[in-house]
Amino acid sequence: MLAQPLSLPGPETLRLWRDLLDPVWPGALLAVAVLLAGWIGLTRWRSTIAARLRETGGLRRRLTQWLRYLAAALLPLLAALLALLVWAALARPDRPELERLLRLLLPVLAAAAVLALVNCAFTLLSAFGRRATREITRRLPPQLGLAAGLMVAALLLRQGVPGLTSGPAGAAALALETAAALIGLRAAWQQRQTLRQLLKGESATPDEDPPTLPERVTGWVADHWHLLAIGLILAGMAGRYGLFGPDHRTGLFADLLLALALLAIAGVGILLAERLHGHILGRMQVVAGTGLRDRLALRLGRVIRTGVQIAVALWTASAIAALWWPGLRQDGTAVTAGLTTLVALYALWVIWTLVDTLLDWSASHSMGRGTRIRTLLPFLRNFAFIVVATLAAISVLSNLGVDVAPLLAGAGVVGIAIGIGAQKLVGDVITGIFIIFEDSIAIGETVEAAGKTGVVEGLTIRTLKLRDGDGALHSIPFSSITTLKNNSRGYGAYTISATILNPEDTDRALAEIGRIGREIAQEPEWQSLVTGPFSLWGVDQITPTGVVIKGNIRSHPNAQWALGREINRRIALRFSELGIAQVQTQPLPPPPV
């Protein structure tokens, strides 16, 4: 089909336009004059509010100041509309004249509205720490406002103009759209660096809270936003010029602009969620790694923030998908199943975060006797993870339409078979559970179990790991432990034993051993290890080899061996000085590592 020839409007068309505009042009000039006067007159007031907004602290005060700025930005529009109402009340135009007036003013009002809203958006970002440079606030909003006005004018031309055929009206609309596209391309290229810095900025959350996945995607989009904007504008104009076929001449450009607007809204929503979380953390004065409240504010707040951001991203993706693939609206079964699965997984993620945070906080605040929480932490965390992972798998399979009842029954049968075939393993696990929950041993304590003595280096649900004095690591199954001796609970005690050959030296030996015990209990170097006075028991035995003298001293756990060695050393030196013959001391076990 040949295109319709283009021709300039003739005298009759110009006369028709003059007749149509004569009744309404005074109202249009009045509205434009009021709009310009209001915008220029309120410039200083808006600047003052914006300066106060950047200096104001607190979310409520910032929002109050921003609402004032929004009112100052929209007040010229409201004044122009009020002027139109006053003119209409005085001039009393009929309905067609009033419609022509609104069509004539609609591009101007659209441009002014976009200019005001973009200014308000930059001011809002500036209030939350995203400093917009003077260049971008001075150039970009007018450019976007002009482009919006041209697009609205092109839309009105495509709806028809009295006295013009579709050919000239379409050509004029295409020219206006081309001009708007060129303005958009120029703005995107000019402001690529400044807008990138504005969109990225600094994180509002602490360093311990890394960016979420939606924030990383938003950061990547911020780095390449100008390429995305240029690509969408060029694709839209290609559709307008018919490069994608005649079916995409009118709808493609509007769809691309709507998709771009949806992406911009999603980006702003993701940034505001991050800023709001950072503001809440700042108001709470959260310090990483301290109390339970601060840990929950960081970790659970991050989960909630991520959930909000993912919800915004999914809403944007679904809106864009419905825009480009309308068939998705008819069959929503797969979408519903997917959303239900995501909600279930998110709920389990929240539960896991709560459990993991409580376990971490309990481990960091376990003080005093033993380290029971630190010992139980790996088992509890693994158990909680298995439970949450199992629930997640069941939820996903159920939402995908899989009947999970046979799977659960099969899992029960397999569990019974494993229990019968691994009775010793089950015995190890059950014994380990009782030992751990009864707090019989803990990591770092010196114990004797299954004939081995050493320091507990690790506890699993099945085995005990001991490091002996020779450096060897023993892995002892819990089922082989029949008697457990713990040397690190309550207090330690060391029994002194000395054997002398000559019975006539008994009284002197008793006196010297008692004196040595009292001396070591009073010396500052050893006093901190002693918990009770030295107890001299006296003559314990009379054997063919000599007279056995014993005593006892109490100490803090694991300190008795150091005290015993020092007392034996002093007894040996003192008896040698006094000539008390053939003194023997009991052998000491190797010290714990």
ZIPE-V605868 format. One record per pair of residues at least 4 apart in sequence whose C-alpha atoms are under 6 Angstrom apart, sorted by sequence separation. I is the first residue (numbers start at 0). J is the second residue. If there is no record, write none. Layout:
i: <I,I>
j: <J,J>
This chain:
i: <8,17,20,28,33,36,37,51,70,83,86,87,92,101,105,113,125,133,135,140,165,185,186,187,190,196,210,220,225,226,238,241,247,271,280,294,295,296,297,300,301,305,309,313,316,317,320,321,331,341,351,352,361,372,376,384,385,393,397,417,418,427,431,433,447,466,467,522,554,569,570,574,124,125,237,238,280,396,434,447,458,466,521,541,554,574,446,466,520,241,446,457,465,540,285,445,456,465,539,52,238,239,445,455,456,464,538,539,238,362,444,455,464,538,362,443,444,454,463,537,52,156,157,443,453,454,463,537,238,442,453,462,536,442,453,462,536,452,462,535,156,235,534,235,516,534,153,533,153,531,45,117,198,530,530,529,114,149,150,195,528,114,195,528,431,114,149,431,113,449,428,146,428,110,191,427,110,448,38,110,447,37,110,187,446,109,269,446,446,34,107,445,106,445,72,444,34,106,184,500,33,106,265,431,499,344,430,498,499,498,30,498,427,497,427,497,30,496,496,495,340,495,494,495,494,493,493,492,258,492,336,491,492,491,490,491,490,491,131,490,493,374,492,129,491,487,371,487,129,203,370,369,53,204,52,203,23,499,499,498,498,497,497,496,468,468,468,453,12,5,3>
j: <12,21,24,32,37,40,41,55,74,87,90,91,96,105,109,117,129,137,139,144,169,189,190,191,194,200,214,224,229,230,242,245,251,275,284,298,299,300,301,304,305,309,313,317,320,321,324,325,335,345,355,356,365,376,380,388,389,397,401,421,422,431,435,437,451,470,471,526,558,573,574,578,129,130,242,243,285,401,439,452,463,471,526,546,559,579,452,472,526,248,453,464,472,547,293,453,464,473,547,61,247,248,454,464,465,473,547,548,248,372,454,465,474,548,373,454,455,465,474,548,64,168,169,455,465,466,475,549,251,455,466,475,549,456,467,476,550,467,477,550,172,251,550,252,533,551,172,552,175,553,68,140,221,553,554,554,140,175,176,221,554,141,222,555,460,144,179,461,144,480,460,179,461,144,225,461,145,483,75,147,484,75,148,225,484,148,308,485,486,75,148,486,148,487,115,487,79,151,229,545,79,152,311,477,545,391,477,545,546,546,79,547,477,547,478,548,82,548,549,549,395,550,550,551,551,551,552,552,319,553,398,553,554,554,554,555,555,556,197,556,559,441,559,197,559,556,441,557,200,274,441,441,126,277,126,277,100,581,582,582,583,583,584,584,589,591,592,591,162,167,166>
